[in-house]
Amino acid sequence: MNIIAGLIVAATSLSPESFTVEGCVRVAGAPADGVSVWIRDELSSARSVTDAKGNYRVAVSFGGMAQLEFTREQGESDRSTLRQLQTLVLMSGTASQIDVDLNPGAGAVEGVLTHNGAPVASGSALLTSHRANAGTYTICTLADENGAYRIDGLSAGKYKLELDPRPTTLRVAMAQMRQPAAANLVIVKEGQAARHDFNLRTGEIIARLSGMGIEEVGRLVVVPGEFAGPVLTEATAQAMLRRAIVTIVVENDKNVEVPDLEEGTYAVFFAAFDRASGSLRSAFKAMRVTYVNVVVRADAPASLTLHLP
């Protein structure tokens, strides 16, 4: 299992004296050996590895803000990553004792991730908790080939659970680079497993675009929600672009497919600009635009025609 725990370390002095962090890393109460321990700031770093008893010791000669990171790799089949972050003030020339148990409880969260009713392998479940004495605790796991996920070793408390039944990687899911499809407040009880299944229902839009001139370039924009219209002002257009989840540039009349849209109502805009347009303001003045509100469902594609006036 790949386990990452981080600790933000604040030093009270910028002198070159030694700063030392030491302690023991455990997983569910058992010492964890082979854990890489790093202390880094913007320019320097120092590393140690826990021994058979889970003990580590890292000494550095730089002060200021730094990060203490615990990393554990265990086999290529790993499908979980854990990170724990907290703050500490180190006194110059002294050692700080930091003991960490990365799976401190007997609670769990489990469920099945499906997309339009079909199980999804490598969908992600991201669990986050903010604890008074242990900082921020985050663990991410990927669903197995049956779409099932389970996060064990949780202490009792409140967690934020984000579920995304779309294939991803641990690195991407842990960094929250994708917008989660569902977020829940989860209450974990000691010795019990909280159940959270999620079925992501998505459909597609098939748009027939026509009416572009030879000297124009087009853009198809998909925005969540319904556009009341009928006038699209410059300020409204800028707001729409900020909220857009899909933007496709087209060079001529064609059919455009927009897949993997969550069920709901969308405003679909088709605009054409003079290729010589400079700023957004000048392009807007010469823009020709049309739009349609469309409801996306999982059971059938939404077919529509957008013809520029």
C-alpha positions as YAML, in Angstrom:
chain: A
units: angstrom
residues:
- id: 1
  name: MET
  ca: [0.00, 0.00, 0.00]
- id: 2
  name: ASN
  ca: [1.24, 3.47, -0.86]
- id: 3
  name: ILE
  ca: [0.84, 5.63, 2.24]
- id: 4
  name: ILE
  ca: [1.74, 9.30, 2.32]
- id: 5
  name: ALA
  ca: [1.50, 11.42, 5.43]
- id: 6
  name: GLY
  ca: [2.70, 15.02, 5.49]
- id: 7
  name: LEU
  ca: [3.55, 17.40, 8.25]
- id: 8
  name: ILE
  ca: [4.11, 21.14, 7.89]
- id: 9
  name: VAL
  ca: [6.99, 22.15, 10.14]
- id: 10
  name: ALA
  ca: [7.50, 25.78, 11.25]
- id: 11
  name: ALA
  ca: [10.86, 26.68, 12.76]
- id: 12
  name: THR
  ca: [11.22, 29.65, 15.09]
- id: 13
  name: SER
  ca: [14.68, 30.53, 13.80]
- id: 14
  name: LEU
  ca: [16.40, 30.73, 10.43]
- id: 15
  name: SER
  ca: [19.80, 29.88, 11.95]
- id: 16
  name: PRO
  ca: [21.85, 26.95, 10.55]
- id: 17
  name: GLU
  ca: [21.49, 24.99, 13.80]
- id: 18
  name: SER
  ca: [20.16, 21.45, 13.67]
- id: 19
  name: PHE
  ca: [16.42, 20.74, 13.60]
- id: 20
  name: THR
  ca: [15.48, 17.14, 14.32]
- id: 21
  name: VAL
  ca: [12.23, 15.21, 13.93]
- id: 22
  name: GLU
  ca: [11.95, 11.63, 15.13]
- id: 23
  name: GLY
  ca: [9.24, 9.16, 16.05]
- id: 24
  name: CYS
  ca: [7.47, 5.95, 15.12]
- id: 25
  name: VAL
  ca: [5.17, 5.18, 12.17]
- id: 26
  name: ARG
  ca: [2.48, 2.55, 12.68]
- id: 27
  name: VAL
  ca: [-0.32, 1.10, 10.59]
- id: 28
  name: ALA
  ca: [-3.27, -0.19, 12.64]
- id: 29
  name: GLY
  ca: [-0.99, -0.29, 15.67]
- id: 30
  name: ALA
  ca: [1.78, -2.33, 14.01]
- id: 31
  name: PRO
  ca: [5.21, -0.78, 13.30]
- id: 32
  name: ALA
  ca: [5.63, 0.11, 9.64]
- id: 33
  name: ASP
  ca: [9.13, -0.47, 8.31]
- id: 34
  name: GLY
  ca: [10.56, 0.81, 5.02]
- id: 35
  name: VAL
  ca: [8.66, 4.11, 5.14]
- id: 36
  name: SER
  ca: [10.53, 6.95, 3.42]
- id: 37
  name: VAL
  ca: [10.56, 10.11, 5.54]
- id: 38
  name: TRP
  ca: [11.40, 13.43, 3.92]
- id: 39
  name: ILE
  ca: [11.80, 16.96, 5.27]
- id: 40
  name: ARG
  ca: [11.74, 19.56, 2.50]
- id: 41
  name: ASP
  ca: [11.67, 23.29, 2.10]
- id: 42
  name: GLU
  ca: [11.78, 25.24, -1.18]
- id: 43
  name: LEU
  ca: [15.54, 24.74, -1.62]
- id: 44
  name: SER
  ca: [16.69, 21.78, 0.48]
- id: 45
  name: SER
  ca: [15.63, 18.30, 1.59]
- id: 46
  name: ALA
  ca: [16.68, 15.48, 3.92]
- id: 47
  name: ARG
  ca: [15.55, 11.84, 3.98]
- id: 48
  name: SER
  ca: [15.39, 8.85, 6.30]
- id: 49
  name: VAL
  ca: [13.69, 5.43, 6.31]
- id: 50
  name: THR
  ca: [11.85, 3.76, 9.19]
- id: 51
  name: ASP
  ca: [13.48, 0.65, 10.63]
- id: 52
  name: ALA
  ca: [11.91, -2.70, 11.54]
- id: 53
  name: LYS
  ca: [10.34, -1.11, 14.63]
- id: 54
  name: GLY
  ca: [8.87, 1.77, 12.61]
- id: 55
  name: ASN
  ca: [11.30, 4.31, 14.09]
- id: 56
  name: TYR
  ca: [12.73, 7.21, 12.11]
- id: 57
  name: ARG
  ca: [14.96, 10.22, 12.72]
- id: 58
  name: VAL
  ca: [15.58, 13.12, 10.34]
- id: 59
  name: ALA
  ca: [17.97, 16.02, 11.05]
- id: 60
  name: VAL
  ca: [18.29, 19.12, 8.87]
- id: 61
  name: SER
  ca: [20.35, 22.28, 9.01]
- id: 62
  name: PHE
  ca: [17.80, 24.60, 7.40]
- id: 63
  name: GLY
  ca: [15.03, 26.44, 9.18]
- id: 64
  name: GLY
  ca: [11.81, 28.18, 8.24]
- id: 65
  name: MET
  ca: [8.79, 26.44, 6.77]
- id: 66
  name: ALA
  ca: [9.31, 22.85, 5.71]
- id: 67
  name: GLN
  ca: [7.29, 19.75, 4.95]
- id: 68
  name: LEU
  ca: [7.64, 16.40, 6.67]
- id: 69
  name: GLU
  ca: [6.40, 13.64, 4.38]
- id: 70
  name: PHE
  ca: [5.94, 9.94, 5.05]
- id: 71
  name: THR
  ca: [5.80, 7.72, 1.95]
- id: 72
  name: ARG
  ca: [5.24, 3.98, 1.89]
- id: 73
  name: GLU
  ca: [5.28, 1.83, -1.25]
- id: 74
  name: GLN
  ca: [4.04, -1.75, -1.11]
- id: 75
  name: GLY
  ca: [3.75, -3.66, -4.38]
- id: 76
  name: GLU
  ca: [2.44, -2.77, -7.82]
- id: 77
  name: SER
  ca: [-1.13, -3.79, -6.91]
- id: 78
  name: ASP
  ca: [-1.50, -0.84, -4.51]
- id: 79
  name: ARG
  ca: [-4.80, 0.97, -4.95]
- id: 80
  name: SER
  ca: [-4.77, 3.31, -1.94]
- id: 81
  name: THR
  ca: [-2.92, 6.44, -0.88]
- id: 82
  name: LEU
  ca: [-3.08, 8.14, 2.51]
- id: 83
  name: ARG
  ca: [-1.87, 11.56, 3.59]
- id: 84
  name: GLN
  ca: [-1.88, 13.23, 7.00]
- id: 85
  name: LEU
  ca: [-0.95, 16.90, 7.47]
- id: 86
  name: GLN
  ca: [-0.45, 18.87, 10.66]
- id: 87
  name: THR
  ca: [1.64, 21.79, 11.97]
- id: 88
  name: LEU
  ca: [4.44, 21.89, 14.51]
- id: 89
  name: VAL
  ca: [6.77, 24.53, 15.91]
- id: 90
  name: LEU
  ca: [10.34, 23.25, 16.29]
- id: 91
  name: MET
  ca: [12.73, 24.80, 18.78]
- id: 92
  name: SER
  ca: [16.25, 25.29, 17.47]
- id: 93
  name: GLY
  ca: [18.69, 22.57, 18.54]
- id: 94
  name: THR
  ca: [16.00, 20.24, 19.93]
- id: 95
  name: ALA
  ca: [14.28, 17.08, 18.70]
- id: 96
  name: SER
  ca: [10.53, 16.86, 18.14]
- id: 97
  name: GLN
  ca: [8.78, 13.55, 18.70]
- id: 98
  name: ILE
  ca: [6.13, 12.79, 16.03]
- id: 99
  name: ASP
  ca: [4.42, 9.41, 16.27]
- id: 100
  name: VAL
  ca: [1.93, 8.56, 13.52]
- id: 101
  name: ASP
  ca: [-0.65, 5.79, 13.18]
- id: 102
  name: LEU
  ca: [-1.99, 5.91, 9.66]
- id: 103
  name: ASN
  ca: [-4.95, 3.59, 10.36]
- id: 104
  name: PRO
  ca: [-5.95, 4.49, 13.92]
- id: 105
  name: GLY
  ca: [-9.50, 3.09, 14.13]
- id: 106
  name: ALA
  ca: [-11.84, 0.17, 13.38]
- id: 107
  name: GLY
  ca: [-14.42, 2.05, 11.30]
- id: 108
  name: ALA
  ca: [-14.83, 1.80, 7.52]
- id: 109
  name: VAL
  ca: [-16.59, 3.25, 4.49]
- id: 110
  name: GLU
  ca: [-17.57, 1.01, 1.57]
- id: 111
  name: GLY
  ca: [-19.75, 0.95, -1.51]
- id: 112
  name: VAL
  ca: [-20.03, 0.28, -5.24]
- id: 113
  name: LEU
  ca: [-19.39, 2.79, -8.05]
- id: 114
  name: THR
  ca: [-21.33, 2.37, -11.28]
- id: 115
  name: HIS
  ca: [-21.77, 4.38, -14.47]
- id: 116
  name: ASN
  ca: [-25.22, 4.08, -16.05]
- id: 117
  name: GLY
  ca: [-25.71, 0.90, -14.04]
- id: 118
  name: ALA
  ca: [-22.43, -0.79, -15.03]
- id: 119
  name: PRO
  ca: [-19.61, -1.32, -12.46]
- id: 120
  name: VAL
  ca: [-16.57, 0.90, -12.99]
- id: 121
  name: ALA
  ca: [-13.06, -0.30, -12.20]
- id: 122
  name: SER
  ca: [-10.66, 2.39, -10.94]
- id: 123
  name: GLY
  ca: [-13.36, 4.86, -10.00]
- id: 124
  name: SER
  ca: [-12.20, 6.89, -7.00]
- id: 125
  name: ALA
  ca: [-13.37, 7.35, -3.42]
- id: 126
  name: LEU
  ca: [-11.67, 10.26, -1.65]
- id: 127
  name: LEU
  ca: [-12.17, 10.66, 2.11]
- id: 128
  name: THR
  ca: [-11.12, 13.76, 4.06]
- id: 129
  name: SER
  ca: [-11.29, 14.73, 7.74]
- id: 130
  name: HIS
  ca: [-10.01, 17.70, 9.73]
- id: 131
  name: ARG
  ca: [-8.95, 16.69, 13.23]
- id: 132
  name: ALA
  ca: [-8.08, 18.99, 16.10]
- id: 133
  name: ASN
  ca: [-4.96, 17.08, 17.18]
- id: 134
  name: ALA
  ca: [-3.92, 15.37, 13.94]
- id: 135
  name: GLY
  ca: [-4.48, 18.01, 11.28]
- id: 136
  name: THR
  ca: [-5.91, 16.98, 7.92]
- id: 137
  name: TYR
  ca: [-6.36, 13.28, 7.21]
- id: 138
  name: THR
  ca: [-6.97, 12.23, 3.60]
- id: 139
  name: ILE
  ca: [-7.19, 8.76, 2.07]
- id: 140
  name: CYS
  ca: [-8.01, 7.81, -1.50]
- id: 141
  name: THR
  ca: [-8.80, 4.39, -2.90]
- id: 142
  name: LEU
  ca: [-9.74, 3.04, -6.33]
- id: 143
  name: ALA
  ca: [-12.63, 0.66, -6.97]
- id: 144
  name: ASP
  ca: [-11.86, -2.93, -7.99]
- id: 145
  name: GLU
  ca: [-13.01, -4.67, -11.19]
- id: 146
  name: ASN
  ca: [-16.52, -4.99, -9.72]
- id: 147
  name: GLY
  ca: [-16.72, -1.28, -8.90]
- id: 148
  name: ALA
  ca: [-16.42, -1.97, -5.17]
- id: 149
  name: TYR
  ca: [-14.33, 0.19, -2.84]
- id: 150
  name: ARG
  ca: [-13.60, -0.02, 0.88]
- id: 151
  name: ILE
  ca: [-11.62, 2.27, 3.19]
- id: 152
  name: ASP
  ca: [-10.63, 0.63, 6.49]
- id: 153
  name: GLY
  ca: [-8.81, 1.76, 9.62]
- id: 154
  name: LEU
  ca: [-10.89, 4.88, 10.26]
- id: 155
  name: SER
  ca: [-11.36, 6.43, 13.66]
- id: 156
  name: ALA
  ca: [-14.87, 7.54, 14.63]
- id: 157
  name: GLY
  ca: [-15.86, 10.97, 13.39]
- id: 158
  name: LYS
  ca: [-17.10, 13.06, 10.48]
- id: 159
  name: TYR
  ca: [-15.59, 12.75, 7.02]
- id: 160
  name: LYS
  ca: [-16.16, 14.29, 3.61]
- id: 161
  name: LEU
  ca: [-16.53, 11.53, 1.02]
- id: 162
  name: GLU
  ca: [-16.13, 12.39, -2.68]
- id: 163
  name: LEU
  ca: [-17.07, 9.72, -5.23]
- id: 164
  name: ASP
  ca: [-16.30, 9.73, -8.95]
- id: 165
  name: PRO
  ca: [-17.32, 6.62, -10.94]
- id: 166
  name: ARG
  ca: [-15.01, 7.43, -13.85]
- id: 167
  name: PRO
  ca: [-11.68, 5.66, -14.35]
- id: 168
  name: THR
  ca: [-8.76, 7.63, -12.95]
- id: 169
  name: THR
  ca: [-5.38, 7.21, -11.26]
- id: 170
  name: LEU
  ca: [-4.45, 7.63, -7.62]
- id: 171
  name: ARG
  ca: [-2.25, 10.62, -8.40]
- id: 172
  name: VAL
  ca: [-5.05, 12.46, -10.20]
- id: 173
  name: ALA
  ca: [-7.76, 11.52, -7.70]
- id: 174
  name: MET
  ca: [-5.62, 12.37, -4.67]
- id: 175
  name: ALA
  ca: [-4.81, 15.79, -6.13]
- id: 176
  name: GLN
  ca: [-8.57, 16.36, -6.74]
- id: 177
  name: MET
  ca: [-7.84, 17.46, -10.28]
- id: 178
  name: ARG
  ca: [-11.22, 16.14, -11.42]
- id: 179
  name: GLN
  ca: [-14.50, 17.56, -10.26]
- id: 180
  name: PRO
  ca: [-16.09, 14.87, -8.09]
- id: 181
  name: ALA
  ca: [-19.49, 13.66, -9.22]
- id: 182
  name: ALA
  ca: [-20.84, 13.30, -5.69]
- id: 183
  name: ALA
  ca: [-19.86, 14.53, -2.22]
- id: 184
  name: ASN
  ca: [-21.30, 13.28, 1.06]
- id: 185
  name: LEU
  ca: [-20.91, 13.98, 4.76]
- id: 186
  name: VAL
  ca: [-20.14, 10.59, 6.31]
- id: 187
  name: ILE
  ca: [-20.42, 9.69, 9.98]
- id: 188
  name: VAL
  ca: [-18.03, 6.86, 10.81]
- id: 189
  name: LYS
  ca: [-18.67, 4.82, 13.95]
- id: 190
  name: GLU
  ca: [-16.10, 2.62, 15.66]
- id: 191
  name: GLY
  ca: [-16.28, -0.97, 14.44]
- id: 192
  name: GLN
  ca: [-18.94, -0.24, 11.78]
- id: 193
  name: ALA
  ca: [-18.89, 0.21, 8.00]
- id: 194
  name: ALA
  ca: [-20.82, 3.14, 6.50]
- id: 195
  name: ARG
  ca: [-22.33, 2.29, 3.10]
- id: 196
  name: HIS
  ca: [-22.29, 4.73, 0.17]
- id: 197
  name: ASP
  ca: [-23.05, 3.53, -3.37]
- id: 198
  name: PHE
  ca: [-23.15, 5.90, -6.32]
- id: 199
  name: ASN
  ca: [-24.42, 5.44, -9.88]
- id: 200
  name: LEU
  ca: [-23.31, 8.21, -12.21]
- id: 201
  name: ARG
  ca: [-25.84, 8.72, -14.99]
- id: 202
  name: THR
  ca: [-24.51, 10.46, -18.08]
- id: 203
  name: GLY
  ca: [-25.65, 11.05, -21.65]
- id: 204
  name: GLU
  ca: [-24.43, 12.82, -24.76]
- id: 205
  name: ILE
  ca: [-25.28, 15.68, -27.08]
- id: 206
  name: ILE
  ca: [-25.07, 15.34, -30.86]
- id: 207
  name: ALA
  ca: [-25.17, 18.80, -32.42]
- id: 208
  name: ARG
  ca: [-25.46, 19.61, -36.12]
- id: 209
  name: LEU
  ca: [-23.71, 22.96, -36.72]
- id: 210
  name: SER
  ca: [-24.30, 25.06, -39.83]
- id: 211
  name: GLY
  ca: [-24.19, 28.60, -41.15]
- id: 212
  name: MET
  ca: [-20.47, 29.45, -40.71]
- id: 213
  name: GLY
  ca: [-18.83, 31.74, -43.25]
- id: 214
  name: ILE
  ca: [-15.53, 31.01, -44.98]
- id: 215
  name: GLU
  ca: [-13.77, 33.80, -43.08]
- id: 216
  name: GLU
  ca: [-15.13, 32.71, -39.70]
- id: 217
  name: VAL
  ca: [-14.10, 30.32, -36.95]
- id: 218
  name: GLY
  ca: [-16.72, 28.76, -34.70]
- id: 219
  name: ARG
  ca: [-16.98, 27.71, -31.08]
- id: 220
  name: LEU
  ca: [-19.44, 25.34, -29.42]
- id: 221
  name: VAL
  ca: [-19.90, 26.04, -25.69]
- id: 222
  name: VAL
  ca: [-21.83, 23.86, -23.23]
- id: 223
  name: VAL
  ca: [-22.88, 25.45, -19.92]
- id: 224
  name: PRO
  ca: [-24.78, 23.76, -17.05]
- id: 225
  name: GLY
  ca: [-28.25, 25.17, -16.46]
- id: 226
  name: GLU
  ca: [-30.82, 26.90, -18.62]
- id: 227
  name: PHE
  ca: [-30.20, 30.19, -20.43]
- id: 228
  name: ALA
  ca: [-33.19, 32.54, -20.13]
- id: 229
  name: GLY
  ca: [-32.09, 34.73, -23.09]
- id: 230
  name: PRO
  ca: [-32.87, 35.87, -25.61]
- id: 231
  name: VAL
  ca: [-30.14, 38.59, -25.55]
- id: 232
  name: LEU
  ca: [-26.55, 37.50, -24.92]
- id: 233
  name: THR
  ca: [-24.61, 40.53, -23.66]
- id: 234
  name: GLU
  ca: [-20.82, 40.77, -23.46]
- id: 235
  name: ALA
  ca: [-20.93, 40.41, -19.65]
- id: 236
  name: THR
  ca: [-23.23, 37.38, -19.94]
- id: 237
  name: ALA
  ca: [-20.97, 35.82, -22.56]
- id: 238
  name: GLN
  ca: [-17.93, 36.19, -20.30]
- id: 239
  name: ALA
  ca: [-19.84, 34.66, -17.39]
- id: 240
  name: MET
  ca: [-20.94, 31.76, -19.59]
- id: 241
  name: LEU
  ca: [-17.37, 31.09, -20.68]
- id: 242
  name: ARG
  ca: [-16.24, 30.97, -17.04]
- id: 243
  name: ARG
  ca: [-18.97, 28.41, -16.23]
- id: 244
  name: ALA
  ca: [-18.53, 26.35, -19.40]
- id: 245
  name: ILE
  ca: [-17.66, 22.67, -18.96]
- id: 246
  name: VAL
  ca: [-17.09, 22.05, -22.70]
- id: 247
  name: THR
  ca: [-15.60, 24.36, -25.33]
- id: 248
  name: ILE
  ca: [-14.97, 23.04, -28.84]
- id: 249
  name: VAL
  ca: [-13.44, 25.08, -31.69]
- id: 250
  name: VAL
  ca: [-14.77, 24.21, -35.15]
- id: 251
  name: GLU
  ca: [-13.45, 25.32, -38.52]
- id: 252
  name: ASN
  ca: [-16.53, 24.56, -40.62]
- id: 253
  name: ASP
  ca: [-20.05, 23.14, -40.53]
- id: 254
  name: LYS
  ca: [-20.06, 19.65, -39.01]
- id: 255
  name: ASN
  ca: [-21.62, 17.27, -36.52]
- id: 256
  name: VAL
  ca: [-20.15, 17.53, -33.02]
- id: 257
  name: GLU
  ca: [-20.52, 14.91, -30.29]
- id: 258
  name: VAL
  ca: [-20.25, 15.90, -26.62]
- id: 259
  name: PRO
  ca: [-20.17, 12.70, -24.49]
- id: 260
  name: ASP
  ca: [-20.05, 11.99, -20.74]
- id: 261
  name: LEU
  ca: [-22.38, 14.76, -19.60]
- id: 262
  name: GLU
  ca: [-24.16, 14.23, -16.30]
- id: 263
  name: GLU
  ca: [-27.95, 14.12, -16.57]
- id: 264
  name: GLY
  ca: [-29.50, 17.56, -16.39]
- id: 265
  name: THR
  ca: [-30.27, 20.75, -18.32]
- id: 266
  name: TYR
  ca: [-27.62, 22.54, -20.36]
- id: 267
  name: ALA
  ca: [-27.40, 25.67, -22.51]
- id: 268
  name: VAL
  ca: [-25.55, 24.97, -25.77]
- id: 269
  name: PHE
  ca: [-24.16, 27.99, -27.63]
- id: 270
  name: PHE
  ca: [-22.77, 28.08, -31.16]
- id: 271
  name: ALA
  ca: [-20.91, 31.26, -32.14]
- id: 272
  name: ALA
  ca: [-18.91, 32.37, -35.16]
- id: 273
  name: PHE
  ca: [-16.15, 35.00, -35.11]
- id: 274
  name: ASP
  ca: [-14.24, 36.78, -37.84]
- id: 275
  name: ARG
  ca: [-10.82, 35.10, -38.02]
- id: 276
  name: ALA
  ca: [-9.18, 38.52, -37.90]
- id: 277
  name: SER
  ca: [-10.87, 39.44, -34.59]
- id: 278
  name: GLY
  ca: [-8.43, 40.60, -31.95]
- id: 279
  name: SER
  ca: [-9.70, 41.13, -28.40]
- id: 280
  name: LEU
  ca: [-12.78, 39.46, -26.93]
- id: 281
  name: ARG
  ca: [-14.52, 42.84, -27.05]
- id: 282
  name: SER
  ca: [-13.91, 43.31, -30.78]
- id: 283
  name: ALA
  ca: [-14.78, 39.66, -31.46]
- id: 284
  name: PHE
  ca: [-18.03, 40.00, -29.53]
- id: 285
  name: LYS
  ca: [-19.13, 42.98, -31.61]
- id: 286
  name: ALA
  ca: [-18.82, 40.93, -34.81]
- id: 287
  name: MET
  ca: [-20.00, 37.64, -33.30]
- id: 288
  name: ARG
  ca: [-22.96, 35.73, -34.64]
- id: 289
  name: VAL
  ca: [-24.48, 33.39, -32.07]
- id: 290
  name: THR
  ca: [-27.35, 30.99, -31.55]
- id: 291
  name: TYR
  ca: [-28.25, 28.75, -28.65]
- id: 292
  name: VAL
  ca: [-30.63, 26.07, -27.43]
- id: 293
  name: ASN
  ca: [-31.48, 24.67, -24.00]
- id: 294
  name: VAL
  ca: [-31.34, 20.89, -23.92]
- id: 295
  name: VAL
  ca: [-32.06, 18.14, -21.38]
- id: 296
  name: VAL
  ca: [-29.44, 15.37, -21.26]
- id: 297
  name: ARG
  ca: [-30.59, 11.87, -20.31]
- id: 298
  name: ALA
  ca: [-28.73, 8.58, -20.06]
- id: 299
  name: ASP
  ca: [-31.27, 6.61, -22.09]
- id: 300
  name: ALA
  ca: [-30.95, 8.51, -25.40]
- id: 301
  name: PRO
  ca: [-28.63, 11.08, -27.01]
- id: 302
  name: ALA
  ca: [-29.86, 14.66, -27.23]
- id: 303
  name: SER
  ca: [-29.87, 15.57, -30.94]
- id: 304
  name: LEU
  ca: [-30.11, 19.22, -31.89]
- id: 305
  name: THR
  ca: [-29.45, 21.60, -34.78]
- id: 306
  name: LEU
  ca: [-27.76, 24.98, -34.35]
- id: 307
  name: HIS
  ca: [-27.88, 27.23, -37.44]
- id: 308
  name: LEU
  ca: [-26.23, 30.64, -37.29]
- id: 309
  name: PRO
  ca: [-28.48, 33.55, -38.28]
...
